Amino acid sequence: MKKSNKKKSIISNIIGIAVILLLIIPQTRSAIQVTLHKGLSYVNQSSLINKEDRVSVSYTDWQLISDTNKVVSFNDTKGKVVFINFWATWCPPCIAEMPSLQELYNDYNAKVEFMFVTSDDFKTVEKFKTKKGFNFEVYNPLNQVPSTLSTQTIPRTFIINKEGEIVVDESSAIDWNSDKVREMLNTLID
């Protein structure tokens, strides 16, 4: 093997080992994962579900409690545009999409019912929100999530129109502050 090829091989091996080490170390692994999901969020685009494929939500007596100790009923969202995001403070794709969700919340919280739902305890949530500078309200479910909204994966986001139909169902990190999402919400609100 030529000297230059051997040198390139050694350099690529060193880089490969460094990447593996960075992925093994918890402090750097999480940051790398968040960064990768953030990049993917710009590729993943949300789109409306075709009218014939939409499912209506069941307005069961789903109760939630907010991090401000306010108990709400899902029934109270009937006739409104509802944005539900299931997430966790430890989830890299959730963390990656949160800044775009905060920006969307800042502009639409008076027109859309936002429900950021997690099973994390509120002490952990508050530390997370303070560290990241988020101010949206977070909810814990008090009873069973309606079957149409039940999920085993996070992040999982649903947008429900005023007629109670799920018009968006996404299971990955998305750039929620995109022009496309804003146009979609504006149409649903009008």
C-alpha positions in Angstrom: 0.0 0.0 0.0 1.2 3.5 -0.9 2.1 5.8 2.0 -0.7 8.3 1.1 -3.3 5.6 1.0 -2.1 4.2 4.3 -2.2 7.7 5.9 -5.8 8.2 4.5 -6.8 4.9 6.0 -5.4 5.7 9.4 -7.1 9.2 9.4 -10.5 7.6 8.4 -10.1 5.0 11.1 -9.3 7.7 13.7 -12.4 9.7 12.6 -14.6 6.6 12.7 -13.4 5.7 16.3 -14.0 9.4 17.4 -17.5 9.3 16.0 -18.2 6.0 17.8 -16.8 7.4 21.1 -18.9 10.5 20.7 -22.0 8.4 20.3 -21.2 6.2 23.3 -20.7 9.2 25.7 -24.2 10.1 26.9 -23.6 13.9 27.0 -22.5 14.1 23.4 -24.8 11.3 22.1 -27.9 13.3 23.0 -26.6 16.5 21.4 -25.7 14.7 18.2 -29.1 13.0 18.1 -30.9 16.3 18.6 -28.8 18.0 15.9 -29.5 15.1 13.5 -33.3 15.2 14.2 -33.3 19.0 13.9 -31.8 18.6 10.4 -34.3 16.0 9.5 -37.1 18.2 10.7 -36.5 20.5 7.8 -36.8 17.6 5.4 -39.8 16.0 7.0 -42.9 18.1 6.0 -46.3 17.9 7.5 -49.3 17.5 5.1 -53.0 17.3 5.4 -54.7 13.9 5.4 -57.0 13.4 2.4 -60.6 14.1 3.3 -61.6 10.5 2.6 -58.9 9.1 4.9 -59.6 11.4 7.9 -60.7 9.9 11.2 -63.0 11.6 13.6 -61.8 11.9 17.2 -63.9 10.4 20.0 -64.6 13.2 22.5 -64.4 10.9 25.5 -64.1 12.4 29.0 -60.3 12.6 28.6 -59.1 14.8 31.5 -55.7 16.4 31.7 -53.9 18.5 34.3 -51.6 21.3 33.3 -48.3 22.3 34.8 -50.2 25.3 36.2 -52.5 22.9 38.1 -55.5 23.6 35.8 -57.7 20.5 35.0 -59.1 20.5 31.5 -61.5 18.2 29.6 -60.8 17.2 26.0 -64.6 17.7 25.5 -64.0 21.5 25.9 -62.1 21.5 22.6 -65.1 20.5 20.5 -65.5 23.0 17.6 -62.0 24.3 17.9 -58.7 23.7 16.0 -56.6 21.6 18.3 -52.9 20.9 18.1 -51.8 18.0 20.3 -48.2 17.1 20.7 -47.1 14.0 22.7 -43.5 14.4 23.8 -41.0 13.8 26.5 -38.0 15.8 27.9 -35.6 12.9 27.3 -36.6 12.4 23.6 -34.1 13.7 21.1 -36.6 14.2 18.2 -39.0 15.9 20.6 -36.3 18.3 21.8 -35.3 19.0 18.1 -38.8 20.1 17.2 -39.6 22.1 20.3 -38.2 25.5 19.3 -40.4 25.4 16.2 -43.4 24.4 18.3 -42.7 27.3 20.7 -42.6 29.8 17.8 -45.9 28.4 16.4 -47.4 28.6 19.8 -46.3 32.2 20.3 -48.2 33.2 17.2 -51.3 30.9 17.3 -52.0 30.2 21.0 -55.0 32.6 20.9 -56.5 30.9 17.8 -55.6 27.2 18.3 -55.9 25.0 21.4 -52.4 23.7 22.0 -52.0 20.6 24.2 -48.4 19.5 24.9 -48.9 16.1 26.5 -46.2 14.2 28.4 -46.0 11.6 31.1 -42.9 13.3 32.6 -43.4 14.8 36.0 -43.9 18.5 36.2 -40.7 19.2 38.1 -38.7 17.7 35.3 -40.8 19.6 32.7 -40.4 22.9 34.5 -36.6 22.5 34.6 -36.6 21.6 30.9 -38.8 24.6 30.0 -36.7 27.0 32.0 -33.5 25.7 30.6 -34.8 26.0 27.0 -36.8 29.2 27.5 -40.2 27.7 26.6 -43.4 29.1 28.0 -46.2 26.8 26.6 -48.5 25.0 29.0 -47.8 21.3 29.4 -50.3 18.6 30.3 -50.3 15.2 32.0 -53.2 12.9 31.2 -55.4 12.0 34.3 -57.1 9.2 32.5 -57.1 7.1 29.3 -56.2 8.9 26.1 -59.0 8.5 23.5 -58.2 5.5 21.2 -58.0 7.7 18.1 -55.2 9.7 19.7 -53.4 6.8 21.5 -49.7 6.5 20.6 -46.7 4.3 21.3 -44.2 6.6 19.7 -43.0 10.2 20.4 -43.0 12.8 19.1 -46.5 12.3 17.8 -48.5 15.3 16.7 -52.2 15.5 15.7 -54.0 18.5 14.4 -57.8 18.3 14.7 -60.1 20.6 12.6 -63.3 22.3 13.9 -65.3 19.3 12.7 -63.4 16.9 15.0 -61.4 15.2 12.2 -57.7 14.4 12.5 -56.3 16.3 9.6 -52.6 15.9 10.5 -50.9 12.9 12.1 -47.1 13.0 12.2 -44.7 10.7 14.1 -41.3 12.4 13.6 -39.6 15.7 14.2 -41.1 18.3 12.0 -40.3 22.0 11.5 -43.7 23.2 12.8 -42.9 26.8 12.2 -42.9 26.4 8.4 -44.9 28.5 6.0 -46.7 25.3 4.9 -47.9 24.6 8.5 -48.9 28.2 9.0 -51.0 28.2 5.8 -52.6 25.0 6.9 -53.5 26.4 10.3 -54.8 29.6 8.8 -57.1 27.6 6.5 -58.4 25.5 9.4 -59.0 28.6 11.6 -61.0 30.5 8.9 
